[in-house]
Amino acid sequence: MARVCQVTGKKPITGNKVSHSNIKTKRRFLPNLQTKRYFFAEEDRWITLKVSSEAIRTINKNGLASVVKQLRLAGTKI
């Protein structure tokens, strides 16, 4: 599975690793992804999401039901 957050869509970006002598080589910056299980009370089941730390805060703030509703409107199968 790809390194992409299911809620925010964050994915790896590229940049330069800069050494002490200022030599630049390409590198990847990976998002802080966590695999989290949430109990979805409306459907009485557990769902597993691959989410970033920002998405975990979004779920805590807005609630799991509203986030799942937005994901389903976007066409994501959950």
ABEGO torsion letter per residue (X at the ends): XBBBBAAAGBBBBBBBBBBAAGBBBBBBBBBBBBBBBBBBAAAGBBBBBBBBAAAAAAAAAAEAAAAAAAAAAAGBBX
